[in-house]
Amino acid sequence: MERPGLVEEGQEITVTEGLLPSNYYYTIDPAVAMSGNIPFRDRLKSRKGKVLSVLENERGYYITVEFDE
């Protein structure tokens, strides 16, 4: 599946924080990617970051984002 231009390396992004009973999760706005579950002790302090890489493999797309923390 081709997904050009949704998120590109070097792009500044904003994330929205979601809360589960025992974890947080983060969604890149506008809802193009979602993190795994993050323990409370690893909660992000920053909501803005920079995309370092976008990789595709047999399981899907993986985005690595750097946050200034």
C-alpha positions in Angstrom: 0.0 0.0 0.0 1.5 3.3 -1.1 1.3 6.2 1.5 3.3 9.0 0.1 3.7 12.3 1.9 1.9 11.5 5.2 5.0 11.8 7.3 8.5 12.6 5.9 12.0 12.5 7.4 12.9 15.9 9.0 9.2 16.9 9.4 8.2 18.6 12.7 5.2 16.7 14.2 2.8 17.1 17.1 1.5 14.2 19.2 -1.7 13.8 21.2 -1.5 11.9 24.5 -4.1 9.2 25.3 -4.6 7.5 28.6 -5.2 3.8 29.3 -5.7 2.3 32.8 -2.0 1.5 33.2 -0.2 3.2 30.2 -0.1 6.2 27.9 -0.1 6.1 24.1 0.6 8.8 21.6 -0.9 9.7 18.2 0.9 11.7 15.5 -1.5 14.5 14.5 -3.5 14.2 12.2 -3.8 10.6 13.3 -1.3 9.1 10.8 0.5 6.9 13.4 0.2 5.6 16.9 2.7 4.5 19.5 2.7 1.3 21.5 1.7 1.5 25.1 4.1 3.6 27.2 4.5 3.0 31.0 3.6 5.9 33.3 7.3 6.3 34.2 8.2 7.0 30.5 5.6 9.6 29.8 6.6 12.3 27.3 7.1 15.8 28.5 7.2 17.3 25.1 4.4 17.2 22.5 6.5 18.3 19.5 9.2 16.3 17.8 11.1 15.7 14.6 10.8 12.6 12.4 14.1 10.8 12.1 13.0 7.9 9.9 10.1 6.2 8.2 10.6 2.5 7.6 8.3 0.0 6.0 8.5 -3.8 6.5 6.1 -6.7 6.3 4.3 -5.6 9.5 3.7 -2.1 8.4 5.2 1.4 8.7 7.4 2.4 11.6 8.2 6.1 12.4 11.1 7.1 14.7 10.6 10.5 16.2 13.1 12.6 18.3 11.7 14.6 21.2 13.7 17.4 22.9 13.7 15.9 26.5 
